C-alpha cells in the first residue's frame, strides 16, 4: 500500500512566489488542512499494527506536513527525509516572485517538450521523472512495503505514472495528467489480482468531514 500526500497550502501560494525548490513554509490554513488529513488517516490505522514507513521531501512545507501525520499516527513513526522527493527543480527561479521569474522563463516550443528547461539551472520533465523513479527504487520497495509519501504535486504525479507503468514519453503521447490538490490523498496498491491499482485519487474529502479515508476497504492482495 502506498499513500501519497501533497503538502498543504504553503507561503509560496499566498505570496505569489514560484513553487519548485522555493523552500516555503505551511500557512496556518495549510497546517489546518494537514491536521484534518492526519486526523482522518489515523482513524484508518486504529488497531492496525502493520509495518509502516513515512517518507517525505526535505523541503519545509513537506517536512512539516509529514510531522503532523507522524504525530497523529503515533507508534513512534519517524519521518525519513529525501531530496529526491522534491518538486521539479525550477533553477534560478527558486525563491523569486512569479513576476521576477518571468524574465528568466524559457518557453518550450510545445507543451509536450520533454527535454526543455523552463529556467536556467532547472530540470527537464524527463530528468524530474527519472530522479523520482531512481530515488524510489533505491530507497523503498514499492511492491512490498507500506508507505506514506509526503511530497509535491509533480512528485506525486510522477509516482502515479510510474506505478501505472507509464514513462514520460507515454504520458505526453496520451496527453495525460492527474490533478493533485494541496493536502490531497491518493492511494496506490497491488490488488488481489496482483495488478497495480489506483484506489483513490486526489481525495480532499477530509476537509469536509471527519470519517476515515477507508484505505483498508479495497481489494488488496497482501499488505
C-alpha positions as CSV (number, residue, x, y, z in Angstrom):
1,X,0.0,0.0,0.0
2,X,1.3,3.4,-0.9
3,X,-0.4,6.5,0.4
4,X,0.6,9.7,-1.4
5,X,0.0,13.1,0.3
6,X,0.6,16.5,-1.1
7,X,1.7,19.1,1.4
8,X,-0.9,21.7,2.5
9,X,-1.2,25.3,1.4
10,X,2.2,27.0,1.7
11,X,3.5,30.5,1.8
12,X,4.6,30.5,-1.8
13,X,0.9,30.0,-2.7
14,X,-0.1,33.1,-0.8
15,X,2.9,35.3,-1.5
16,X,2.9,34.9,-5.3
17,X,6.3,33.1,-5.2
18,X,7.3,30.4,-7.7
19,X,7.0,26.8,-6.3
20,X,9.5,24.2,-7.2
21,X,12.6,24.3,-5.0
22,X,11.4,27.5,-3.2
23,X,11.6,26.4,0.4
24,X,8.3,27.7,1.6
25,X,6.5,27.0,4.9
26,X,3.0,25.9,5.5
27,X,0.5,28.6,6.1
28,X,-1.9,28.4,9.1
29,X,-4.5,27.2,6.6
30,X,-2.1,24.5,5.4
31,X,-1.5,23.3,8.9
32,X,-5.2,23.0,9.5
33,X,-5.6,21.1,6.2
34,X,-2.9,18.6,7.2
35,X,-4.3,18.2,10.7
36,X,-7.7,17.3,9.2
37,X,-6.0,14.8,6.8
38,X,-3.9,13.3,9.6
39,X,-6.8,13.0,12.0
40,X,-8.8,11.0,9.4
41,X,-5.9,9.0,8.3
42,X,-5.2,8.0,12.0
43,X,-8.8,6.5,12.1
44,X,-7.8,4.1,9.3
45,X,-4.8,2.9,11.3
46,X,-6.6,2.5,14.6
47,X,-5.9,-1.0,16.0
48,X,-3.7,-1.9,13.0
49,X,-0.1,-2.6,13.8
50,X,1.3,-3.2,10.2
51,X,4.8,-2.1,9.5
52,X,4.8,1.4,8.0
53,X,7.3,3.9,6.7
54,X,6.8,7.7,6.4
55,X,8.9,9.3,3.6
56,X,9.0,13.0,2.9
57,X,10.6,15.6,0.6
58,X,13.2,17.5,2.5
59,X,11.6,20.9,1.7
60,X,10.0,22.6,4.7
61,X,6.4,22.5,3.6
62,X,6.5,18.8,3.1
63,X,8.5,18.2,6.2
64,X,6.0,20.0,8.4
65,X,3.1,18.2,6.7
66,X,4.8,14.8,7.4
67,X,5.5,15.7,11.0
68,X,1.8,16.4,11.5
69,X,1.0,13.0,10.1
70,X,3.6,11.3,12.2
71,X,2.3,12.9,15.4
72,X,-1.3,11.9,14.6
73,X,-0.4,8.3,13.8
74,X,1.9,7.8,16.8
75,X,3.5,4.4,17.1
76,X,6.9,6.0,17.1
77,X,6.7,6.7,13.4
78,X,9.7,8.7,12.2
79,X,9.9,11.0,9.1
80,X,12.5,9.9,6.6
81,X,13.6,12.9,4.6
82,X,14.8,12.6,1.0
83,X,15.8,15.3,-1.5
84,X,14.8,13.1,-4.4
85,X,11.1,13.6,-3.4
86,X,11.4,17.4,-4.1
87,X,9.2,19.2,-6.6
88,X,10.6,19.8,-10.1
89,X,13.8,21.9,-9.9
90,X,13.0,25.4,-11.1
91,X,16.6,26.5,-11.1
92,X,17.2,30.3,-11.0
93,X,13.5,30.9,-10.3
94,X,13.5,29.3,-6.9
95,X,12.7,31.9,-4.2
96,X,11.6,34.5,-6.8
97,X,8.2,36.0,-7.2
98,X,6.3,34.9,-10.2
99,X,6.8,38.3,-11.7
100,X,10.5,38.3,-11.1
101,X,10.8,34.8,-12.6
102,X,9.1,35.8,-15.8
103,X,12.3,37.4,-17.2
104,X,14.2,34.1,-16.9
105,X,11.4,31.9,-18.2
106,X,12.2,30.0,-21.4
107,X,9.0,29.0,-23.2
108,X,9.1,25.5,-24.8
109,X,8.4,25.0,-28.4
110,X,5.4,22.9,-27.4
111,X,3.8,21.8,-24.1
112,X,4.8,18.3,-25.0
113,X,8.6,19.0,-24.9
114,X,10.4,16.6,-22.6
115,X,14.0,17.8,-22.7
116,X,13.2,21.5,-22.2
117,X,14.4,23.6,-19.2
118,X,11.9,26.3,-18.2
119,X,14.5,28.1,-16.2
120,X,18.3,28.1,-16.3
121,X,19.6,25.5,-13.8
122,X,16.3,23.7,-13.7
123,X,15.3,20.2,-14.6
124,X,13.6,18.8,-17.8
125,X,10.5,16.7,-17.4
126,X,12.4,13.6,-18.1
127,X,15.1,14.4,-15.6
128,X,12.5,15.1,-13.0
129,X,10.7,11.8,-13.7
130,X,13.9,9.8,-13.6
131,X,15.0,11.4,-10.3
132,X,11.8,10.3,-8.7
133,X,11.9,6.8,-10.0
134,X,15.6,6.2,-9.4
135,X,15.2,7.5,-5.8
136,X,12.2,5.3,-5.1
137,X,14.0,2.2,-6.4
138,X,17.0,2.9,-4.3
139,X,15.2,3.8,-1.0
140,X,11.9,1.8,-1.0
141,X,10.3,-1.4,-2.1
142,X,7.0,-0.2,-3.7
143,X,5.9,-3.8,-4.2
144,X,6.2,-5.0,-0.6
145,X,6.4,-2.0,1.8
146,X,3.5,0.0,3.3
147,X,4.5,3.6,2.6
148,X,3.2,7.1,3.3
149,X,5.0,9.6,1.0
150,X,4.5,13.3,1.6
151,X,5.7,15.4,-1.3
152,X,4.6,17.8,-4.0
153,X,2.2,17.9,-7.0
154,X,4.6,17.0,-9.7
155,X,6.3,14.4,-7.5
156,X,3.0,12.7,-6.7
157,X,2.0,12.8,-10.4
158,X,5.3,11.1,-11.4
159,X,4.9,8.3,-8.8
160,X,1.4,7.7,-10.1
161,X,2.6,7.5,-13.7
162,X,5.4,5.1,-12.8
163,X,3.1,2.9,-10.7
164,X,0.7,2.6,-13.7
165,X,3.6,1.5,-15.9
166,X,4.0,4.7,-17.9
167,X,7.2,6.6,-18.8
168,X,7.1,10.3,-19.5
169,X,7.0,9.8,-23.3
170,X,3.8,7.8,-22.9
171,X,2.3,10.4,-20.6
172,X,2.9,13.0,-23.3
173,X,1.7,10.7,-26.1
174,X,-1.6,10.2,-24.3
175,X,-1.8,13.9,-23.3
176,X,-2.4,12.7,-19.8
177,X,-2.4,14.4,-16.4
178,X,-3.9,14.0,-13.0
179,X,-4.8,16.8,-10.6
180,X,-3.2,16.8,-7.2
181,X,-4.5,19.5,-4.9
182,X,-2.8,20.8,-1.7
183,X,-3.5,18.4,1.2
184,X,-4.9,15.7,-1.0
185,X,-4.5,12.0,-0.5
186,X,-4.0,9.3,-3.2
187,X,-3.9,5.6,-2.5
188,X,-2.0,3.0,-4.7
189,X,-1.6,-0.7,-4.1
190,X,-1.5,-4.2,-5.5
191,X,-5.0,-5.6,-5.7
192,X,-6.0,-9.3,-5.1
193,X,-5.4,-10.0,-8.8
194,X,-1.8,-8.8,-8.5
195,X,-2.5,-5.7,-10.5
196,X,-1.0,-2.3,-9.9
197,X,-4.1,-0.4,-8.8
198,X,-5.1,3.3,-8.3
199,X,-7.6,3.0,-5.4
200,X,-8.1,6.7,-4.6
201,X,-7.0,9.8,-6.4
202,X,-6.7,13.5,-5.2
203,X,-9.1,13.0,-2.3
204,X,-9.8,16.2,-0.3
205,X,-13.0,15.0,1.4
206,X,-11.2,15.2,4.8
207,X,-11.6,19.0,4.5
208,X,-15.3,18.5,4.8
209,X,-15.8,15.7,7.3
210,X,-14.0,13.6,9.9
211,X,-14.6,10.0,8.8
212,X,-11.6,7.7,7.9
213,X,-10.5,7.5,4.3
214,X,-11.3,3.8,4.1
215,X,-7.8,2.9,2.9
216,X,-8.4,-0.7,4.0
217,X,-11.7,-1.1,2.2
218,X,-10.1,-2.0,-1.1
219,X,-9.4,-5.5,-2.5
220,X,-5.7,-5.6,-1.8
221,X,-3.7,-8.7,-2.4
222,X,-1.5,-8.7,0.7
223,X,-0.3,-5.8,2.8
